[in-house]
Amino acid sequence: MSTDIRQNQVSAAHVMVVGCGALGNEVLKNLVLMGVAHITVVDFDVVEMGNLTRSVLFSKSDAEKKRLKVEVVAERLKQMNPAVEINAICGDITYDVGLGLVRRMDVVIGCVDSRWARFYINRLCMRAGIPWVDGGINGLEGTVRVFAPAKNCYACNLGPEGLNDLAKRMPCSGIIRRQELSGTAPTTSIVASIIGAIEVQEALKLIQKDFGTSLCGKMLYYDGEHTTVRIASYQAYDDECPEHEQWAPVHQTEVGGSTPVGEALQCWAKELNAQEVTLCLVNDCFVDYVSRRDNDERFTFMLPGRLVADKVASVEVLSGLPLSAFYQHEYRHIDASFPYLWQTLAQLGIPPHDIVHVTADGDDFFLEMKNEE
């Protein structure tokens, strides 16, 4: 393949980078230098002083102002190349990124620090049918792996220990503080540079459909203390694993996030020529109220289940009580009997440009919502 064709593939590619910490900084910088012109960045954190010794795109001023990481990297990447298109999403990959956006990517690059985030990146990419590159750094060590539909699945590679650790999530600043207390070395900018460079190298292979030399099915392990690199087999793909069920075929719908639930159900019934339509909330639930276990007192919430803990903490008479002190009344399947049909899909917690799972007269359908951004 000629150099011009390869460069055209790179410049036309759409790449999503999840995580804008030390590793994400290096990956984003390299993508822009390599000529990638369409980049989506996802992160929910702010810049802290602890980021500055490892993150080339952040400054002291950013940390003092507690600026959003996605806001800062978008600004700095534009300074590097004013022609680059940056879609900055301040949010959590678990809940705030629509599958309709993910399926338009050529590759996703993970720069996250928890198994839970990796698990969800893998789920989204497998559903969308696109490959992703995973990188991890810790002290003087780093790893790079590649996962692709029908070839290698992150969830299938998790053992019992990995499954038990899924719920653990700690930002880079927390990891750094923990390592400082234990007397171990925090992540270094050198390791971030090395692993970030290899991640981008692997992403470019995927963009150019070159699986022959890809790390797919392997894991590259870098040991900075002894300056060694080794590659180990890291491949598992269980046909029965529900995490890599591809959502296809996908149908377009005129419904968007601002559409009330009742109107959406009617529209889907018309589009699918069905009598009964049910929306399946697959990533979260909708909670209308919680009640105390000791006296059955109810408190109206009307929000996605993931926000219940913060809501409880913000209510003065409930603050300090554990979630185990409450019953949570939730909905996971929404049909015409839903008592809050005036709620919008966004209020149910469905992100922009998502693909929703509905059943119509008992059959499954996957509908890509209208992008209202």
N, C-alpha and C positions, 0 to 999 in steps of 0.2 A: 504494500500500500504506500502511495507517495506521501511525502511530508506534507504537501498542501492539503490532501484529502484528510489526513490525520488531524491537522490543525483546524480544518473546517469542522470536523466532528467535535473537537474539544470546544471550540468557540460557540457552537450551536447547542452544546449539551446543557441540561438543567440538572443541577446538583443541589441536594439538601444536606446541610451540615447541622447535626444535633449536638449542642454543647459548645459554648464559646469561652471555655477556660483556657488553660495553657495549651492543651492539645488542639482545641478548636482554633485558637489564634494562629498556630502554625499551619494547620490545614487550610484555613481561609486565605492566609497570605500566599501560600503556594498555589492555590487554585487560581487566584487572580494573576499571579506571575506567569502561570502556564497558559493563560488566555481564556479561561472559562468565563463566560459573559453573563450567565444566568444562575444566580446563587440564592437559595433560601436558607436563612439561618434561624435556628430555634433555641431559645434559652429563656429561663424565667428569672435569672439571678441578676444582681447588681455587682458592679465592680467594687472590690475591696482592696485594701492596702496589701494583703497577702497575695494578691494576684500579680502584683507589679514586677516581681523578680522573675516571673515565668511567662509573662504575656506581652508579646511585642506590640500589640495594638492598643494597650491601655496605658494611661498616664496617671500621675498623682492627682491631677485635677479631676479626672473621672472618678477616682476612688473617693475623694473628698466630697464630691457632689452626689455620690451614690447613684451614678448614672446606670441605666440598664445596659447590660453587656451587648445585647443585639443592636441597640441604638448606637453604641460606640463603634462596634465593628463595621456596621453599615457605613458610618461616616468615614472611617479610616480607609476602608476598601475603595470607596468612591474617590478618595484623595489619590490612591495608588493608580486607579484607572477610572476616570469619569464616565466611561462608556459602560461599565459593568452594571447590570441590573440586580439590585439586592432587595429581596423580599424578607423583611425582618418580622419574626413572630415572637412576641414576648409571651411565652406560655410553656406548658408542660406537654411533652411529646405524648404522654399517656392520654390526655383528654382534649388538647387544644389544637391539634393538627388534623385537618380533614383528610380522609383517605383519597378523596378526589384530587387533592393537591399532590399527595404522595405518588399516585399512579402516573403523574405527568413528569416525574423525575426520571433521569437516566440511571442515577445511582444515588444512594444515601450514604453518608459517612457519619459514623457514630463516634463522638468524642466525649462520652459520658463516663461517670464514675460509679454507677450502680448496676447490679444485675437486673433490677426491675426496669430501668430505662432501656437496657439492651433487649430485654424480653419484649417490650412494646415496640421498639424499632423493628425487631424481627417480625412481630405479628403484622405490623402495617405493611412491611415490604413483601412478606409472603402473600398477604391478601391482594396486594397490588401487582404482584408478579414481577418485581424488580430486585436486583441484587443490592447488597449493602456491605460496607467495609467497617469493621470494628477495630478500634484501637484502645489500648489501655496503658497507663503509666503509673508506676509506684516506686518511689525512691529512685534507684539507679536501674530499674528494670522496665521493660515495655513489651507489649505483644501486639500483633496485627493478625486479624483473621478476616476471611471473606465468606459471606453466606449468599446463597442464591437458590431460588425456587427449583425444586426437583434435584438439587445437588447437595446442599448442606443447610442445616437448620440449627439456629442457636438453641432453641428450646429442646430439640432432640439431643443436643450435646450436654445438657445440664444433668448432673448427677444429683443424688440426694442432698449433698451439701449445698449445691447451687440452688436447688429448689427451696431449701430452708432459708437461704439468704436473699431471696427475691425481694422481700419487703424492706430490706435495709437500703436506705438511701441517705447519703451524706454529701454535701457539696464539697468542692475542693478545699475551701477555707476550713471546713470541719476536719477534713483528713489531715491538712497541714498542722492544725492545732493538736490533733491527737498524736501525730508523729513527733512534734516538738516536745510534748509531755513525756513521751516514751524514750526520747533521746535518739531517735532514728532520723535519717536524712529525709527531708521532704522531696517532692517531685522537683527535678532540676530542669532548667530551660534546655539543657543539652539533650536529655532524653525526649522531651517534648518535640524538639526539632527533628530528631531521628525518626521517631515513630510517626509524627505528622507527615514527614516527607514520604515515608513508605506507604502510608494510607493514601495519599494523593496519587502516588505511582500506581497503586492497585486500582484506584478509581478510574484512572485514565485507561488502564487495560480493559476494564469493564465497559467504558464508554465506547471503546474501539472493538468491542466484542471479542477480545483476545483472552479466552479462558485457558489457552494452552500453557501459559506461563503464570497464570493467576495463583494466588494463595488459597483459592477456593478448595476447601477440604483439608487445609493445612493450617498450622499456626506458626508464625515467626516469633521467636522469643529472643529478645536482646538483653544481655547481661552487661550493664555498664561497668560493674565493679571489676569484672575480669575481661572486659572488652571482647565478648564472644557472642556469636549469633548461631542459633540452631533452628531447624525447621522440623516440626513434629506433625504427625497425622492428626487431624482434628476434623473428623467427618462423621456425621450421623444424619440419617434422613428416614424417619419412620413413617410409612405411608398412612398409619392410623393417627398420627399426631394432629390434633385439631388446630394447632397454632399456624400451620401452613396451608390451611384450607383457602384456596383462592376464591375470591368473591367475583364470580363471572357467570354469565355475561352481565355487564353493567348497563342499565338503561338510564337515559337522561330524563329529568323531571323538571317541571317549571316551578317547583317548590323550593324556597330558600329558607334561610334561618329565621327571617323575620315573619314567616308565615305562621298564623295560629294553627294549633294542632287540628282543630275541627276542620278548617279549610284544607289543610294538607291531606287529611284522610279522604275527604271528598274528591280532591284533585287526583289522588293516587287511584281511587276506585274508578274514576273516569279514564285515566291513562291506561290502566291495566284491565279495563272492562270487567271489573269484579264487583261483587255485592258486599263482601266483608273484607276490610283491610285492617291489619294490626301492625303497629310499629314496634319492633323489638329493640329495646335499649340494651345493647350488647356490652358496652364499656362501663356503664354506670347505671344507677337507678335514679328515679325522681322521688323526693321525699316531701310530702305535704305537711306532716307534723311529727313531732316526737312527744312521748308522754312519759312521765316519771313512773318508775316501777313501784315506788312506795305509796303513791297516792293517786295515780292515774291522771294527774294534771297535764293538760295538753298545751303545747306551744306550737303555733303555726310557723312553718319555715318556708315551704315552697321553693325548693332549690335542689340541685343535683346532690346525690349522696356524698360526693367527695368534699362538699363544703359544710357538712353537718358539724364536724368537730369544731371548726372555726366559729360557726354560728352559735353553738352551745357556749363556747368560751366568751363570746361577746355579750351574752344575756346575763345581766347582773345576778339574778336569782339562781342561775344555773352554773355560773362560772366556778370552776374548781371541782365540779362533780365529774366523775369519769363517764365515758360513753356507755359503760355497762350499767349505769343507773337509769337508762332510758330504753323504752321501746321505740323503734323507728318504723313508721308506716310508709311503705315505699311501693312504687310501681315500676315494673320492668317490661310490661307489655301494655301498649296504649292502643285502645280501640274506641269505638263510638260511645262506649259507656264511661269513658274517662271523665271525671267530674270537672275538669279544668280545661275544657277545650279551647278556651281563650288564651291559654299559655302558648307562647311561640316555641318553635323547635329550639331556638337558641336558649330560651329559658329552661328547657329540659336538659340543657348541657351539651347539645349537639354542636360541634364546631363548624365554622364556615367551610363551605365546599366539601362537605363530608359525603360519604356514601352510606346510606341507611339501609338496614335490613328490614324488609316488610314481608308479611305473608298476605297473600290475596287469594281468598277462597281456598286456603290451605296450601297454596304453592309459595315457594320462596322466591323473592325478587330482591335485587340490589340496585338501588336508585341513587344516581349521583345528583346531589342538590345543585341548584343554580348558584353560581358564584355571585354574591352581591357586593363584593368588595370593589 
